[in-house]
């Protein structure tokens, strides 16, 4: 090995300068030439828009741009195709380095199961609001003969009748059946004479009839609290329509009612 002569101060400083220069060349060459070249320092890639793509199309786009991806979340959106990209980070058109990982959220293939809300007795508008809150959709609205005008009397989905609390996939369309204020059949007018008022209320409710005005009159020959007279303004002889009202006269002064 050759030995560098350092017999004079001049030679010594010269050798030190050579070593320092060599070190600086190697230092700057490694950090500012080799590393940038090997790591593509300064090169950026514009992030493609992956939203709405299928998994296959998304993978093609990511590979074509020398990027990577990771599924960070999976949720369900009813009006989006299954296994499509719902969101991404970084956002489209962001500048990133080659190999950057893109975090994506995909639409679930299977909708979650939820509980059917109780819509019976609601208006169509109120029922639709409850469906939206629950993550369901309003389907077809059917009108049927029923005295409950514009009220939901039934709800169906997936080809079957639905009841409140039953399981149903999120995003399902629910058909509503509402009353049109009429009835398609007549029933026999009930005889309420001699019956207690409490019993009369139960009888009428069971027949889908309404208790109208209650008039109290004193009558010492009859039992207090019993019906001794009834009228129905909309009745046809001995027939009555569901939803009709019956007025009654009751023995007593009404103080105990």
C-alpha positions in Angstrom: 0.0 0.0 0.0 1.3 3.4 -0.9 2.1 5.7 2.0 1.3 9.3 1.6 4.2 11.4 2.6 3.5 14.1 5.2 7.0 15.4 5.7 6.0 19.0 5.3 3.0 21.0 6.5 2.2 21.7 2.9 1.9 18.1 2.0 -0.1 17.4 5.1 -2.7 20.1 4.4 -2.9 18.9 0.8 -3.6 15.4 1.8 -6.3 16.6 4.3 -7.9 18.7 1.5 -8.0 15.7 -0.8 -9.6 13.5 1.9 -12.2 16.2 2.7 -13.0 16.7 -1.0 -13.3 12.9 -1.5 -15.6 12.7 1.5 -17.8 15.6 0.3 -18.0 14.1 -3.2 -19.1 10.7 -1.8 -21.5 12.4 0.7 -23.3 14.6 -1.8 -23.2 11.9 -4.5 -24.9 9.4 -2.2 -27.6 11.7 -0.7 -28.3 14.0 -3.7 -27.7 11.7 -6.6 -28.0 8.0 -5.7 -30.8 8.2 -3.2 -33.0 10.5 -5.3 -32.4 8.2 -8.3 -33.2 5.0 -6.4 -36.2 6.4 -4.6 -37.6 8.5 -7.5 -37.2 11.6 -5.2 -39.2 14.5 -6.4 -41.4 12.4 -8.7 -45.1 12.8 -8.0 -48.2 11.0 -9.2 -51.7 12.4 -9.5 -54.1 10.2 -7.6 -56.8 8.8 -9.9 -60.6 9.1 -9.1 -61.6 5.7 -7.8 -65.1 6.6 -6.6 -67.8 4.6 -8.2 -65.4 2.0 -9.7 -65.8 -1.7 -9.2 -63.0 -3.6 -7.3 -61.5 -4.9 -10.6 -61.5 -1.5 -12.3 -60.1 0.1 -9.1 -57.2 -2.4 -9.0 -56.4 -1.8 -12.6 -56.2 2.0 -12.0 -54.1 1.6 -8.9 -51.6 -0.7 -10.6 -51.4 1.5 -13.7 -50.4 4.5 -11.5 -47.8 2.5 -9.4 -49.9 2.9 -6.3 -51.2 0.6 -3.6 -54.6 0.4 -1.8 -56.1 -0.8 1.4 -59.8 -1.2 2.3 -60.3 0.9 5.4 -64.0 0.6 5.8 -67.1 -1.2 4.5 -70.6 0.3 4.7 -73.9 -0.1 2.9 -75.6 2.4 0.6 -78.8 1.1 -0.9 -78.6 3.0 -4.2 -75.0 2.0 -5.0 -73.9 -1.3 -6.6 -72.3 -3.8 -4.2 -68.5 -3.8 -3.9 -68.1 -0.4 -5.5 -65.8 2.4 -4.2 -67.7 4.9 -2.0 -64.8 7.1 -1.0 -61.0 7.3 -1.0 -58.1 9.0 0.7 -56.0 10.8 -0.5 -58.6 12.5 -2.7 -58.6 12.5 -6.5 -55.9 14.7 -8.1 -53.8 14.8 -5.0 -50.0 14.6 -5.7 -48.3 11.6 -4.0 -45.2 9.6 -4.4 -45.0 6.3 -6.3 -46.1 3.4 -4.1 -48.4 5.5 -1.9 -51.2 3.6 -0.3 -54.8 4.7 -1.1 -57.3 4.0 1.6 -60.8 3.2 0.3 -64.3 2.6 1.6 -66.4 0.0 -0.3 -70.1 -0.7 -0.5 -71.1 -3.8 1.3 -72.4 -6.8 -0.7 -75.0 -7.7 1.9 -77.2 -5.1 3.5 -77.5 -5.1 7.3 -80.7 -6.2 8.9 -82.8 -3.6 10.8 -86.1 -3.6 12.7 -89.3 -2.6 10.9 -90.8 0.6 12.3 -94.4 0.8 13.3 -96.3 2.7 10.6 -99.8 1.7 11.4 -102.1 4.7 11.9 -99.6 7.2 10.4 -100.2 9.4 7.3 -98.2 8.6 4.2 -95.9 11.5 4.8 -95.2 10.6 8.4 -94.7 6.9 7.4 -92.2 7.9 4.7 -90.2 10.0 7.2 -90.0 7.0 9.5 -88.9 4.7 6.7 -86.1 7.2 5.7 -85.0 7.4 9.3 -84.9 3.6 9.5 -82.9 3.3 6.3 -85.8 2.0 4.2 -87.7 3.2 1.1 -91.3 3.9 0.4 -92.7 1.6 -2.2 -96.1 1.6 -3.8 -99.0 3.3 -2.0 -102.2 1.3 -2.3 -105.7 2.6 -1.4 -108.1 0.1 0.0 -111.7 0.3 1.3 -111.4 1.1 4.9 -112.9 3.9 7.1 -109.5 5.0 8.4 -109.1 7.7 5.8 -105.5 8.3 4.6 -104.1 6.2 7.5 -101.6 3.4 7.0 -103.5 0.2 7.8 -101.0 -2.4 6.5 -97.4 -2.6 5.3 -95.8 -5.2 3.0 -92.3 -5.9 1.7 -90.5 -8.8 0.1 -93.8 -10.4 -0.8 -95.1 -10.7 2.7 -96.9 -8.6 5.4 -94.6 -6.8 7.7 -95.2 -6.2 11.4 -93.5 -3.6 13.7 -90.2 -5.0 15.0 -89.8 -7.7 12.3 -86.4 -8.0 10.6 -85.9 -6.5 7.2 -82.8 -5.7 5.1 -81.8 -2.1 5.1 -82.7 -0.3 1.9 -85.8 -2.5 1.2 -88.9 -0.9 -0.4 -92.0 -1.1 1.8 -95.5 -0.9 0.2 -98.1 1.0 2.2 -101.8 0.3 2.3 -104.0 3.2 3.3 -107.7 3.6 3.9 -109.8 5.6 1.5 -112.5 6.4 4.1 -115.1 3.9 2.9 -116.0 0.3 3.7 -116.9 -2.3 1.2 -119.3 -4.2 3.5 -122.2 -3.6 5.8 -122.5 -5.2 9.2 -125.5 -5.8 11.4 -126.4 -2.9 13.8 -125.5 -4.1 17.3 -128.2 -4.0 20.0 -126.7 -2.0 22.9 -129.9 -1.6 25.0 -129.5 -2.8 28.5 -125.7 -3.1 28.3 -123.3 -1.2 30.6 -121.5 1.7 29.0 -118.1 0.1 29.5 -119.2 -3.1 27.7 -120.7 -1.0 24.9 -117.4 0.7 24.3 -115.6 -2.7 24.0 -118.3 -4.0 21.6 -118.1 -1.0 19.3 -114.3 -1.0 19.2 -114.3 -4.7 18.3 -116.7 -4.0 15.4 -114.7 -1.0 14.2 -117.5 1.3 15.2 -117.3 4.6 17.1 -119.1 5.7 20.2 -120.6 9.1 19.6 -122.4 11.4 21.9 -123.4 10.0 25.3 -126.5 11.5 27.0 -127.3 10.8 30.6 -130.9 10.8 31.9 -132.3 9.8 35.2 -134.6 6.7 35.1 -135.5 5.0 38.4 -136.9 1.9 36.6 -133.5 1.0 34.9 -130.1 0.2 36.2 -127.7 3.1 36.5 -124.9 3.1 33.9 -126.8 1.1 31.3 -127.8 2.1 27.8 -131.5 2.5 27.3 -131.5 4.2 23.9 -129.3 4.3 20.8 -129.4 6.1 17.4 -127.2 6.1 14.3 -127.6 8.9 11.8 -125.7 7.0 9.0 -127.3 3.6 9.5 -129.5 2.0 6.9 -132.2 0.1 8.8 -130.5 -2.7 10.7 -127.2 -2.3 8.8 -124.2 -0.2 9.6 -120.9 0.5 7.9 -117.6 0.0 9.7 -116.4 3.3 11.0 -119.9 4.7 11.6 -120.9 6.4 14.9 -123.6 5.4 17.4 -125.0 7.8 19.9 -126.3 6.4 23.2 -128.5 7.4 26.2 -127.3 6.1 29.5 -129.2 5.9 32.8 -127.7 8.3 35.4 -126.4 11.8 35.8 -122.8 11.2 34.5 -121.1 12.2 37.7 -119.5 8.7 38.1 -118.3 8.5 34.5 
